[in-house]
Amino acid sequence: MVISDVRKNIEALVFVSEAPIKLDRIAEILEMKKNDIKNALQSLEEEYASADRGIILEEIAEGFQFRTRQECAGAIQQLVKTRAFRFSRAALETLAIIAYRQPVTRAEVEYLRGVDSGGVFKTLLEKQLIRILGKKDVPGRPLIYGTSKEFLEFFGMRDLSALPTLKEFSDLSVDLPETAEVGIDVAGLALSEKEKEE
Amino acid sequence: MSYDVKIENFEGPLDLLLHLIKKNEMDIYNIQVSMITDQSLEILDAMKNLNLDVAGEFLLMAATLLHIKSKLLLPQHDDEDLDEDELDPRAELVRRLLEYQKYKDAGNSFDALPRLNRDIFARKFQAPELVVGQEGDEMIAVGIFELVDAFQRLLKETSDPYIHEINIERLTVSDRINAILSQLAGKESVGFMDVFDEHPDRNMVIVTFLAMLELVRLRLVRLMQNSRCGSIWLYPAVSDDDISPFDLGDASLGYL
C-alpha cells in the first residue's frame, strides 16, 4: 500500500472505532508491520496537532482516538448539556492513592488516609474508574485494586506512566502495615510495559 | 447555644492535623505536639457541641497525640540503643502526614486534568440498548457488577406488596435450570429478560436468577453482552445436542 493510502485507512479506522483503537489491531486489519503503522500514526498525530482544527488525534489508554480540543469545551457543553459529575475530595484522594500505589488493598488506602474509605471505593467501582485486580496473598486474602482502562480514557492518559509526577515532600515513605509481596500478575500493567518496547 | 464555631470539612484526622499545622505555621518536622493536641481536642469538642458524629478515627488520632505528648514529657534513657522512631515519638506521625499530603495534592492535580465529557469530548456512539442483537457485534463477558445491577433492576420492577402467604408448591432451582435449558435449546441466544416470565413474582425472579448463576457455574451457559452496560444475553456454552434436561436435585446444588 502506498503511504498516503495507509494514512487514509488508519484515519478512517480511528474515526469509526467506538473505543480507542490499538496499534496492534490496526496492523492486523491492514496487514502491515507495526512499525509502519506507528510511523503513520505519528505523522497523523502531528498533522492534527499542528493544524488549526477542533479535533486532535490522541493516544489514549494504549489506543488511538479522535478527541476535541480543550478550548472547544464551552461550545460542546452547550450542545450536549451533560452535567459532568464532580469528584469529592475524598474520592480524589482515594483515586490518587490507588493510581500511584496500585496494586493496593482497601486497608492500605485507609491507613494512608487515616479514615474509612468503603463508600468511596464503592463509588469509584460504580464509575468504573477502579477495578478489582485479584486477591492479595496474605491472611484474609483481601481484594486488591487498581485503575481501569476507563480511568485512562477519563483523564486522557496514554498509560499509567502519563500520571502527573508525585510531588515528593521527603524521601521518607510510609511502610504499610503488611508489606508482603503481591503474588499476582497485575494484568495489564506488566503487559503494557512489554508492548511499549516492541 | 452559640453558632460561631466554624468547622471546616475535614476528610479525616490527617487532614485535620495538616490544617492545624498550616494554620499555626509550624514546621512539619518540628510539630508542637501540645499545641496541636489542644487544638484538635477543641475541634472535637466543637463537633460534639454541634451534635456532629465524631468518627472514631478522630478520637483515635486524639489519643495518639496524647500518647506522643506523654512520651515527650517522659525523660529519655540515653544508654539504650534507640532507632529514630523511638528517639522522636513524632516521627511516625510526621511520615504519615507527609505521605498523606502527597496524595492529597496528587488528588487536587487530578481534578485539574482535562477530563472526558467535561473538557474533552470524543465521538458519542449510539446507546448500546439500541444496537443490541445486530450481527457482528463483538460480545464481551458480563462482569459481576453488571449482573448484580441487572438483578437489582429486575427486583425493583417486581416488588410485590407484602402479604404473608404460605405456599405449598415450591419453586426449585433445578426446575428453573431445566426451564432455561429448554428455552435455550435450538437457539443461539436468549435475552436476560426473556428468561423471566412477563410478570414474575419476587420468588420467581430470585430462583430463576440462582438457576442462571448455577448454569454459569456448571459451564452450560455463558453470559455475554455487547458493550459495557449493554443488555445481557445467555449463550449455551455447549452445542445443542449436549443440553439435556438436568436431573440434579436442589439438594445437590446446595439449595434446600
Interface residues (C-beta under 8 A of the other chain):
Chain A: F15 E18 Q65 F66 R67 T68 R69 Q70 C72 A73 I76 Q77 V80 T82 A84 F87 R89 A90 L92 E93 T94 L95 A96 I97 A99 Y100 L112 R113 G114 V115 D116 L125 E126 Q128 E153 F154 F155 G156 P164 L166 K167 E168 F169 S170 L172 S173 V174
Chain B: E11 G12 P13 L14 D15 I28 A55 E57 M61 V94 R95 R96 L98 E99 Y100 Q101 K102 Y103 K104 D105 A106 G107 N108 S109 F110 D111 L113 P114 R115 L116 N117 R118 D119 I120 F121 A122 R123 K124 F125 F145 S227 R228
